[in-house]
Amino acid sequence: MSQLVAIVGLGPGGLATALRLLGQGCEVEIFEAADRVGGRMRGLQDGAYHFDTGPTILQMPQLYEDLFASAGLNRADYIEFQRVDPYTRLRFWDDTWLDLTTDRDALKQQIGEWRSDLPEAFDQWVKRLERMYELGYEPYLSQPARSLLGYARLDEIPAFLSFKPWESLYQHFWKAFGDDRLVYALSYPAKYLGMHPTLSASVFSLIPYLELAYGVWHPKGGFRALAQALGRAIEDKGGKIHLNSPVRQVLLKGDKAVGIELEDGRQIAADAVVVNADFAQAVQSIVPESHRGKYTKAFFDKKQFSCSTFMLHLGLDKQYDVPHHQIYLSEHVRRKDKPFVDDSALDETDPPFYVCYPGATETSAAPAGHSTLYVLVPIPHTGHGVNWSEQQQSYRDFVVQQLALLGFEDLEQHIVTESLHTADTWQDDYFVHLGAVFNLSHTWLQMGPMRPPIRSEKVESLYWVGGAVHPGSGLMTILEAAKNTAKFVAADLTGC
């Protein structure tokens, strides 16, 4: 007899966990507070313009092949992936440019114009990262977190030490290249782990390597279409999706989760409960206080959380000849002092920022001759006290002007529609603790077994999936967490 698993939230982690559990033979029902699936990936529509609101970069497409295959499905039957290459254009503080591409010869030609020894240094770095990926990805990122003693396996220690884990991400790249432009071009993803490259562990050098090795992709129709595709796959496998169904609390019998209660008072009995919601917010709201354990306000007040993001979604009556993904790396990314190293104050003079222009790859998001633009600027989370009711408009005007740095000239006069997110939006509308969209920062004291576990420590048959648990924030890592969540549920429930 199949077991019923109730899933709270249909972000990427909830979607992926649901599909895997269905493939394992579980009965699955999912309860989502919003009117469509996807969580922060659900997107938004503003008139004739359609926007992604969460992730915009798809890495390691084989993870999605494996996800659909786990339920006996073919990913290509549900969503098409389009390669983006060159995959990111970077403008630096000194007005030089670099196009990151999987064409290694083309990439080496560009950096060879900076310094003649850089192409050979790049080849050596790739060889080192190939070995790091081969030896490190599966045991340290793909598998569940172990105890601290569990990482002290004699057969793994030599390989682990060869990665030089004591180095920061900045040290890793500086020793490899000795050029700050290449250092920050390859280490900037650390920002989305809530860390400055000088404070982030060198193990995260795997992220730029994986983009180089497997490319960057775009799901046709955007990430909102990917969310809808996963929703269809879940329903095709017999899963039940309940939209507009916010959850009030996890129901307990003794120390075991036995179902959920919805805001409208309905109670749903279940053999296990999986929560895909912001961990710090959800554990303090839907888990009874008696069973939260150490996860109190005082606990989270002592933790380090990532930055938030200021985001613009602009519908334009013009098309621009620019790449799909661009990043402006300002002089401030090189600063190693506060507030630049910890995003503790709003940068109102020269912030780095990212833009996504999907019209470079497909035109379905806007009317003919029009286009859409997604803008992301790292900003302080709500714990740092920025008054957005006073600063929102002036910062918006400043950011729109800055976009000319990446080729968006005369942008203001071509804006037809716009929406805006601040740290307050993420906190109040998306229920993200402190508006810290990349969750707990990935410091050494907040990685692996130091992050909240997938299996609840206090409640039997309660599981967590998302950016707070190992291996951390980011769509790629959340898919790995979902795989491990499904494994744990299967191990704990018979007939699932």
Secondary structure, DSSP 8 states (H G I E B T S, - for coil): ---EEEEE--SHHHHHHHHHHHHTT-EEEEE-SSSSS-GGGS-EEETTEEE--S---EE-THHHHHHHHTTT--GGGT--EEEESS-EEEE-TTS-EEEE-S-HHHHHHHHHTT-TTHHHHHHHHHHHHHHHHHHHIIIIIIS----TGGG--TTTHHHHHHT-TTSBHHHHHHHHH--HHHHHHHHGGGGGGT--TTTSBGGGGHHHHHHHHH-EEEETT-HHHHHHHHHHHHHHTT-EEE-S--EEEEEEETTEEEEEEETTS-EEE-SEEEE-S-HHHHHTTTS-GGG-TT-SHHHHHTS-B--EEEEEEEEESS-----SEEEE--GGGG--STTTTTT-S---SS--EEEE-GGGT--TTSSTT-EEEEEEEEE--GGG---HHHHHHHHHHHHHHHGGGGT-TT-GGGEEEEEEE-HHHHHHTS--GGG-TT-B---GGGSGGGS--SB-SSSBTEEE-STTSTT-SSHHHHHHHHHHHHHHHHHHSTT-
